Amino acid sequence: MDMKSEILTNLDNPRQLEKLYRDNKPTFKREFNTLYPQLSESPYAHVWNARLNYDDDGLSWGSTSELLFILVSALLAGTTAKLPQILSIPEEFFYTRNVGFILFPFLIAYFVWKRKADLQNRLLLGGLLLAALIFINLLPDTPKSDTLALSMLHLPLFLWSLLCVAFAGGFRHDLRKRLDYLSFNGELIIMTGLILITGGLLTGITIGLFTLIGLRIEEFYFQYVVIFGLSAAPLVGTYLTQTNPQLVNRVSPVIARLFCPLVLVTLVAYLIAILIYQKDPYNDREFLILFNVLLVGVMAIIFFSVAESTRSSIYRIEHLLLFLLSVVTIIVNGIALSAILFRISEWGFTPNRTVVLGSNILILVNLVLVTGKLYGVVASKKDISEVGRTIAAYLPLYFLWAAIVTFLFPFLFGFK
């Protein structure tokens, strides 16, 4: 049963409503506000409306147990980041293979605990995390191995997909929860960015103050305070977005609305510059790599903008801008796809070219589907939520592709 149905069913059950709210505050608030106009006859609805939409600038620290969970997780994440020094592990070996395990297991544990996932989902998530950890560290340390590099590069995406499962409360979840997960990622980036900016300022002030009295603390500070701070920042950012949704609820739509037209203008200007300066993605490997990174970044902005659009009302012109950005991104994707096909026809398949080809095809199909839905929104004034559902329904294909590249490519290409 989705959140809307749960709210309607339990409108006269204060205890169950409180449980729903505590389990997932952002989703509860959004769905309740959507339903509120049709609940004007219910006194309970009036109470919840006053509670949820009271303009309070205060910061909530949540429950003591939740705060303690985050603090312990932050300490464990920082300790994990220090394992090369603690256990005398070569830093290059550890960080290239295990950087994702510094953060994702603790975020997954937080949402498993917060969503009260059942034993089956806990065992599956724990088993997959352990299997991934063992697999990546047992891969042969072959110098200049493309498949090893690809596996290490796609492992964080695989872990990111497991975080989606934990965020949604289990492997069986609806499309709305996947969209909420995309929105959460955008909010987490914003909140973590603010924390890191504040931490950077604090670092500069602290080192400067101690320098004034003749103490050089830079090495100690960066080895311990900065390492633990960087590891803790996403966890603290997650905690703040979950306990204080009002902190980013107003910022995220503004960011989405601001970036969409700016990225559209920048992307068009970039394509024009490519033509003027005659950059060649067909024979310039480094340029093609950067071109694909640009493509992924723009696609992420489109997805975040759509996810935010389904949570708040936006103007028709913003739908049009999203549609135009999607069309231009398809053009970029077409150029990247034709370039990789040209390189494969000239020099054959390699692990890198195969991954780029598969990724470009996945992205192109997704963009075409999303653009088609956006055209319906612009031309026929259809509901933007249809676009969101299209994005959410397609996400498992990215997760599957990440798993294939991480776990199968080393064997398919003989660890080349």
HELIX and SHEET records of a PDB file:
HELIX    1   1 MET A    3  THR A    9  1                                   7    
HELIX    2   2 PRO A   14  ASP A   23  1                                  10    
HELIX    3   3 LYS A   25  LEU A   35  1                                  11    
HELIX    4   4 TYR A   36  LEU A   39  5                                   4    
HELIX    5   5 PRO A   43  LEU A   52  1                                  10    
HELIX    6   6 THR A   64  ALA A   81  1                                  18    
HELIX    7   7 LEU A   83  LEU A   87  1                                   5    
HELIX    8   8 GLU A   91  ASN A   98  1                                   8    
HELIX    9   9 VAL A   99  ILE A  102  5                                   4    
HELIX   10  10 PHE A  104  ARG A  115  1                                  12    
HELIX   11  11 LEU A  119  LEU A  138  1                                  20    
HELIX   12  12 ASP A  146  ALA A  168  1                                  23    
HELIX   13  13 LEU A  175  LEU A  212  1                                  38    
HELIX   14  14 GLU A  218  PHE A  220  1                                   3    
HELIX   15  15 TYR A  221  VAL A  226  3                                   6    
HELIX   16  16 ILE A  227  THR A  243  1                                  17    
HELIX   17  17 GLN A  246  ASN A  249  1                                   4    
HELIX   18  18 VAL A  251  TYR A  277  1                                  27    
HELIX   19  19 ARG A  285  SER A  309  1                                  25    
HELIX   20  20 ARG A  316  TRP A  347  1                                  32    
HELIX   21  21 PRO A  351  SER A  380  1                                  30    
HELIX   22  22 SER A  385  PHE A  407  1                                  23    
HELIX   23  23 PHE A  409  LEU A  412  1                                   4    
END                                                                             
